[in-house]
């Protein structure tokens, strides 16, 4: 696995609590959830599925995730 870049993130405590609950529901760490969301945002901005991680589930055409995006 490629080495990851570490950086400090200052975040509102309420937002952190929301992210923690969301991450818990999806069985991720808060860090993993933030990275997942950032990867999705970058992929959407680029308009392609080129930004992927081995941890991401495969995309299935016609899935509910595709319908929401």
N, C-alpha and C positions, 0 to 999 in steps of 0.2 A: 504494500500500500504506500502511496506517495506521502511524503511528510506534509503535515498540515501547518499552516501559518496561524500562530496564536496572536490575538490582540484583545485589548481591553474594551469592553462595551458597557457604557453607562446606560441604564434603562430604568424607566419608572417602575417602582415596586408593584403597582397594580397590574401593569402590562406583564411583568415577569410572572406574577401569580397566574394570570390568564394563560400565558405560554406554558407554565408548568402543568396546569390542569390539562391543557390540550395535548402536551407531550405525553403525560401519563396515560391519557385515553388512547393514544396511538403507540404506546409502549416504546417511547423514545426518551432520551435525555432532553433537557431544555436546549443544550447546545446542538444536539442532533436535530431537534425540531426547528431551531432557527436556521441551521444550515439547509435543511430540507426546504423551508419556505423561501429562503434566498435563492436556492437553485431553481425552484419553480418560477419565481419572479424573473430571474435572468432568462430562463427558457422562454417564458411568455413574451418578454421584451424583444428577444431575438426572433421570435416567431417560428422557432423550430425546436426539435427535441435533441439538439446537439449537446446540451449541457446535462450530463448524466453522471451518476455515481453507481458503483457496483451494488450499493445498498438499496438503490431505488427499485421498486417493483417494476416488472415489465409493463409497458403501456399496452392496453388492450383496446382496439378500436371499438367505439360504441359503448364504452364503460361509462359509469356515472361520473367519474372524474373528468372525462372528456366533455360531457354534457354541461358541466358546471363552469368550464373555462371559457 
